[in-house]
Amino acid sequence: MHSQTDASAYKKRVLETSEIDLLFSYYGQDGNNAAVTGGQGTEELTDATSSVVVRIPMNEDDVLTVDVGISAYTSASSSNVNPLDGDPNRPVSPFSASSGASRSDQLIHFNPSYQHSSEDRNSVWTGNVYVASEYDYFSVGAGGSYAHLFNEKNTEFSIGANVFLDKWNPQYPIELRTGFFDSRTVGNGMYDPMFQAFTNENRNSYSLSLGLSQILGKKLQGSVFMDVVLQNGLLSTPFQRVYFNDTENFFIGEFQLADDVERLPDSRLKIPIGARLNYYLNDRLIVRSYYRFYYDDWGITGHTANLEIPVKLSDSFTIYPSYRFYSQTAADYFYQKEAALSTFDFYTSDYDLSEFNAHQYGMGLRYKDIFTRASIFSFGLKTVDLRLNKYDRSDGLSSYIVTLGTTFLGN
């Protein structure tokens, strides 16, 4: 009995004390191929996101994590869902933003999860739920995962699954809504598009993830992973316009009225397969590499390569230079503006589904307070992470993101 009591008393907890992450990011982009205006128009967008992640040890084996956040964006592109809204003196153009209600929105998410570890710490079960909402979209989801360590903890196998059940509140371009009429419309004949609203407003996503991690030596660690994602339902975005090659053009000012919205198949299979390889050079330098191959049944194949080299400047400071390259082929249903025909079953002018290459350059700085000397209320500061990433795409889209994350430990 005495030995059992000692073993219980000195059992190491999975999480020693509560932790709080405060996360903030600011994203900005610009380009001239907005899908909202049929592949031509401003893509200017800014997004500010803040999240709070709280991890609470429930006992020696279990951890409850709650992630709550809000994302607020302002988009010149989405404002042109209704380019006629706002300032009546503004020139109506796909390259300028409407000041109406569709210019901005907020996304709120709530994502609690529960993790249980076995007595020997070789097995970990995790379950989670997810709820998110914005003006035209609502999503609920649930998932779980299992990880097992063996071979003296040198090998880890993991499997996970998630389900997301989403609901659109479709916001169609203003000119395709019932009762639309504007005396400023100019074109040959009468504007009368053959538009039909979507009857299915649901989107469901199912994913299965597999992973295998292996310590290959004292300085080398590798892992491979694979995901299978199946989506069905309304996979088109209801407010993204398409212009046909075989129909008349109609304008209000410089703004071309839609022939239709994008139409995409109601199912999609995605399969990414990737690998990571991390090499520990010395106490100051680590090399982290990553490669992923992507395939889907819409005709897209993609390649991602990433390299990050954390450099430890001192016990407290580490910098993280990084570079990522991405390339993909075009989806079978992608057409530039006025290239699709009205007789086609599927079509989109969303340049996210076009052929392109992309480069991302990043730099990060981490500060680690070993003794958690700084504190807020009863929580001591553990780490501060500041990162900047610049992204450039061959179709002209350019963006940047600044992220700031802080972790506090309970006393």
C-alpha positions in Angstrom: 0.0 0.0 0.0 2.9 2.4 0.8 4.5 2.0 -2.7 1.1 2.6 -4.4 0.7 5.8 -2.4 4.1 7.0 -3.4 3.6 6.2 -7.0 0.3 8.2 -7.0 1.9 11.1 -5.2 4.7 11.5 -7.7 2.7 10.9 -10.8 3.6 13.6 -13.4 0.7 15.6 -14.6 0.1 16.0 -18.3 -0.3 19.8 -17.7 1.2 21.1 -14.5 -0.8 24.4 -14.3 -3.4 26.4 -16.3 -2.2 28.2 -19.4 -3.6 31.1 -21.3 -2.7 32.0 -24.9 -3.6 35.5 -26.1 -3.4 35.6 -29.9 -3.8 38.5 -32.4 -3.2 38.7 -36.1 -3.6 41.4 -38.8 -3.9 40.4 -42.4 -3.9 42.6 -45.5 -4.1 41.7 -49.2 -4.5 43.3 -52.6 -4.9 42.2 -56.2 -7.0 42.6 -59.3 -8.7 39.3 -59.9 -11.7 39.4 -57.5 -14.0 36.4 -57.8 -16.9 38.6 -56.6 -16.6 40.6 -59.8 -16.0 37.7 -62.2 -12.2 37.4 -62.0 -11.5 41.1 -62.5 -11.6 43.8 -59.8 -10.1 44.8 -56.5 -9.2 42.1 -54.0 -8.3 44.6 -51.3 -9.1 43.1 -47.9 -8.0 43.5 -44.2 -8.8 41.2 -41.4 -8.1 41.5 -37.7 -8.4 38.3 -35.6 -8.1 37.9 -31.8 -8.4 34.6 -29.9 -8.1 33.4 -26.3 -7.1 29.8 -25.7 -7.3 28.5 -22.1 -5.9 25.1 -21.1 -7.0 23.8 -17.7 -5.6 20.6 -16.1 -8.7 18.7 -14.8 -6.6 16.1 -13.0 -3.2 14.3 -13.6 -4.4 12.8 -16.9 -7.0 15.2 -18.4 -6.8 18.7 -20.0 -9.7 20.9 -21.0 -8.9 23.5 -23.7 -11.3 26.3 -24.8 -10.6 28.4 -27.8 -12.8 31.5 -28.4 -12.1 34.1 -31.0 -13.5 36.8 -33.3 -12.4 37.8 -36.8 -13.4 41.2 -38.2 -12.7 42.0 -41.8 -13.2 44.8 -44.3 -13.3 43.8 -47.9 -13.5 46.0 -51.0 -14.2 42.8 -53.0 -17.1 41.6 -51.0 -18.5 45.1 -50.8 -19.3 44.7 -54.5 -21.8 42.0 -53.9 -23.9 45.2 -54.0 -21.8 47.8 -55.8 -24.9 50.1 -55.9 -25.0 50.4 -52.1 -23.5 53.3 -50.1 -22.4 56.6 -51.5 -24.6 57.4 -54.6 -21.9 59.7 -56.0 -19.2 57.0 -56.0 -18.3 55.7 -59.5 -19.7 52.2 -59.9 -16.6 50.1 -60.8 -15.2 46.7 -59.9 -12.0 48.4 -59.0 -13.5 50.5 -56.2 -15.3 49.5 -53.1 -18.9 50.1 -52.2 -19.4 51.6 -48.7 -22.5 49.5 -48.1 -23.2 46.9 -45.4 -21.5 44.0 -47.3 -18.1 45.7 -47.0 -17.5 44.3 -43.5 -18.4 41.3 -41.4 -17.4 39.3 -38.3 -16.7 35.6 -37.8 -17.0 34.3 -34.2 -15.8 30.8 -33.3 -16.0 28.6 -30.2 -13.9 25.4 -30.0 -13.6 23.4 -26.8 -11.7 20.2 -26.6 -10.9 17.5 -24.0 -7.7 15.4 -23.9 -7.1 12.3 -21.8 -3.7 10.6 -21.5 -3.2 7.0 -20.3 -1.4 6.2 -17.1 1.9 5.3 -18.9 1.5 8.4 -21.2 1.7 6.2 -24.3 -1.9 6.9 -25.4 -3.8 10.2 -25.9 -7.5 10.5 -26.7 -8.9 13.9 -27.8 -12.4 15.0 -28.5 -13.6 18.5 -29.7 -16.6 20.4 -30.9 -16.7 23.5 -33.1 -19.2 26.3 -33.7 -18.7 29.3 -36.0 -21.0 32.0 -37.3 -20.9 34.9 -39.7 -23.5 36.9 -41.6 -24.0 34.4 -44.4 -22.6 31.2 -43.0 -23.0 28.9 -39.9 -20.9 25.9 -39.1 -21.0 23.2 -36.4 -18.5 20.4 -36.2 -17.1 17.6 -34.0 -14.1 15.4 -34.1 -11.7 13.2 -32.2 -8.2 11.8 -32.4 -6.1 9.0 -30.9 -2.3 9.0 -30.7 -0.1 6.1 -29.5 3.6 6.0 -28.6 5.6 2.8 -28.8 9.1 1.6 -29.5 10.3 3.2 -26.2 8.4 6.4 -27.2 10.5 6.8 -30.4 7.5 6.1 -32.6 4.1 7.8 -32.6 1.0 6.8 -34.6 -2.0 9.1 -34.8 -5.5 8.9 -36.3 -8.2 11.6 -36.3 -11.6 12.3 -37.8 -13.7 15.5 -38.1 -17.2 16.3 -39.3 -18.4 19.8 -40.2 -22.0 20.5 -41.0 -22.4 24.0 -42.5 -25.4 26.1 -43.6 -25.3 29.0 -46.1 -27.5 32.0 -46.0 -26.9 32.8 -49.7 -26.2 36.4 -50.6 -26.5 36.7 -54.4 -25.2 39.6 -56.4 -27.7 42.5 -56.2 -28.6 42.3 -59.9 -29.6 38.6 -59.6 -32.0 39.2 -56.8 -35.8 39.1 -57.4 -37.2 42.5 -58.5 -33.9 44.1 -59.5 -34.2 47.1 -61.8 -31.9 50.0 -62.4 -32.6 52.6 -65.1 -28.9 53.2 -65.6 -28.4 49.7 -67.1 -26.8 49.9 -70.5 -26.6 47.0 -73.0 -28.0 45.5 -76.2 -31.6 44.4 -75.4 -33.0 43.7 -72.0 -30.9 42.4 -69.0 -32.6 39.1 -68.2 -30.0 36.5 -67.0 -30.9 32.8 -66.9 -30.2 32.7 -63.1 -31.6 30.1 -60.7 -31.0 30.2 -57.0 -29.4 27.2 -55.3 -31.9 24.8 -53.8 -29.4 23.0 -51.5 -27.9 25.5 -49.0 -25.9 22.9 -46.9 -22.2 22.0 -47.1 -20.9 19.0 -45.2 -17.2 18.1 -44.8 -15.7 14.8 -43.5 -12.0 14.3 -42.9 -9.8 11.4 -41.8 -6.2 12.1 -40.8 -3.3 9.6 -40.4 0.2 10.4 -39.1 3.4 8.5 -38.2 6.3 10.2 -36.4 9.7 8.6 -35.9 12.9 9.6 -34.0 15.5 8.5 -36.5 18.6 9.4 -34.5 19.9 11.7 -31.8 19.5 14.7 -34.1 17.0 13.6 -36.6 13.2 13.3 -36.5 10.8 12.6 -39.3 7.1 12.2 -39.8 4.6 11.4 -42.6 0.9 12.2 -42.8 -2.1 11.9 -45.0 -5.6 13.4 -45.0 -8.7 12.3 -46.9 -11.3 15.1 -47.1 -14.8 14.6 -48.6 -17.1 17.5 -49.1 -20.6 17.5 -50.5 -23.5 20.0 -50.8 -23.2 23.6 -51.9 -19.5 24.0 -52.7 -20.1 27.1 -54.9 -19.9 30.6 -53.4 -23.2 32.2 -54.1 -21.9 35.8 -54.5 -19.1 35.1 -56.9 -20.0 36.3 -60.4 -19.3 34.6 -63.8 -19.4 36.3 -67.2 -20.0 34.2 -70.3 -18.5 34.5 -73.8 -21.7 33.8 -75.6 -24.1 36.4 -74.0 -24.6 40.1 -74.2 -22.9 42.4 -71.8 -24.8 44.8 -69.6 -23.3 47.6 -67.5 -24.1 50.2 -64.8 -21.3 52.7 -65.1 -18.1 50.7 -65.4 -19.6 47.7 -63.5 -20.6 44.7 -65.6 -23.7 42.9 -64.4 -23.5 39.1 -63.8 -24.5 36.5 -66.3 -24.5 33.9 -63.4 -22.7 32.9 -60.2 -20.1 30.2 -60.1 -21.4 26.7 -60.4 -19.3 23.9 -59.1 -19.9 20.1 -58.5 -21.7 19.2 -55.3 -18.9 16.9 -54.2 -15.1 17.1 -53.8 -12.4 14.7 -52.7 -9.2 16.1 -51.4 -6.1 14.1 -50.6 -2.9 15.8 -49.2 0.1 13.7 -48.4 3.2 15.1 -46.7 6.3 14.7 -44.7 8.4 16.6 -42.2 12.1 16.2 -41.4 13.7 18.1 -38.5 17.5 18.1 -37.9 19.1 19.3 -34.7 22.5 20.8 -35.8 23.6 22.1 -32.4 22.3 24.0 -29.3 21.8 27.1 -31.4 20.4 25.8 -34.7 17.6 23.5 -35.9 16.5 22.9 -39.5 12.8 22.1 -40.1 11.7 21.0 -43.5 8.3 20.2 -44.9 6.8 18.9 -48.2 3.2 18.2 -49.2 1.6 16.9 -52.3 -2.1 17.7 -52.9 -4.6 16.1 -55.2 -8.4 16.7 -55.7 -10.9 15.4 -58.1 -11.6 18.9 -59.5 -8.3 18.6 -61.4 -6.0 20.5 -59.0 -2.6 19.1 -58.0 -0.3 21.1 -55.8 3.1 21.0 -54.3 4.2 22.8 -51.1 7.8 23.0 -49.8 8.7 24.8 -46.6 12.0 25.5 -44.8 12.3 27.1 -41.3 15.6 27.5 -39.4 15.1 28.6 -35.8 18.3 30.2 -34.5 18.7 30.5 -30.7 20.3 33.8 -29.9 20.3 33.4 -26.2 18.4 31.5 -23.5 15.5 34.0 -23.9 15.5 34.9 -27.6 15.1 32.8 -30.8 14.5 34.0 -34.4 12.7 32.0 -37.0 13.4 32.8 -40.7 11.3 30.7 -43.1 10.4 30.3 -46.7 7.5 28.5 -48.4 6.9 27.7 -52.1 3.6 26.6 -53.5 2.4 25.7 -57.0 -0.8 24.3 -58.3 -2.6 23.4 -61.6 -6.0 24.9 -62.4 -9.3 23.3 -61.6 -11.1 21.8 -64.6 -13.9 24.4 -64.1 -11.8 27.5 -64.0 -12.2 30.1 -66.7 -11.0 33.6 -67.0 -13.5 36.4 -67.4 -15.8 35.8 -70.5 -14.1 32.5 -71.4 -16.9 30.1 -70.2 -19.9 29.3 -72.2 -23.5 29.4 -70.9 -23.9 25.8 -72.0 -21.3 24.5 -69.6 -22.5 22.7 -66.5 -19.7 24.1 -64.2 -17.7 27.3 -64.2 -15.9 29.6 -61.9 -13.6 32.7 -62.3 -12.1 32.3 -58.8 -8.4 32.7 -59.2 -7.8 30.5 -56.0 -8.8 27.7 -58.4 -6.5 28.8 -61.2 -2.9 27.8 -62.0 -0.3 29.8 -60.1 2.9 29.7 -58.1 3.4 31.4 -54.8 6.3 32.5 -52.5 6.0 33.2 -48.8 8.8 34.8 -46.8 8.7 34.9 -43.1 10.5 36.0 -40.0 9.6 35.3 -36.4 11.0 36.3 -33.0 10.3 34.4 -29.8 11.0 35.6 -26.3 10.9 33.0 -23.5 10.7 34.1 -19.9 12.3 31.1 -18.1 11.4 32.3 -14.6 8.0 33.8 -15.6 9.0 37.0 -13.9 6.5 39.2 -15.7 2.9 38.6 -14.7 -0.7 39.6 -15.2 -2.9 39.0 -12.2 -1.9 35.5 -11.0 -0.5 34.4 -14.4 3.2 34.6 -15.2 4.5 35.3 -18.7 6.0 32.2 -20.4 6.6 33.2 -24.1 6.0 36.0 -26.6 5.9 35.2 -30.3 6.0 37.8 -33.0 5.8 36.8 -36.7 5.7 38.5 -40.1 4.9 36.7 -43.3 4.9 38.2 -46.9 3.0 36.3 -49.6 3.2 36.9 -53.4 1.3 35.0 -56.0 2.1 34.8 -59.7 -1.4 36.1 -60.6 -0.7 39.4 -58.8 -2.2 38.7 -55.4 0.0 40.0 -52.7 -0.6 39.8 -48.9 1.0 40.0 -45.5 0.2 38.9 -42.0 1.5 39.9 -38.6 0.8 37.6 -35.7 1.4 38.2 -32.0 1.0 35.4 -29.5 1.6 35.4 -25.7 1.4 32.4 -23.3 0.8 32.9 -19.6 1.1 30.2 -16.8 -1.0 30.0 -13.7 0.9 30.3 -10.4 
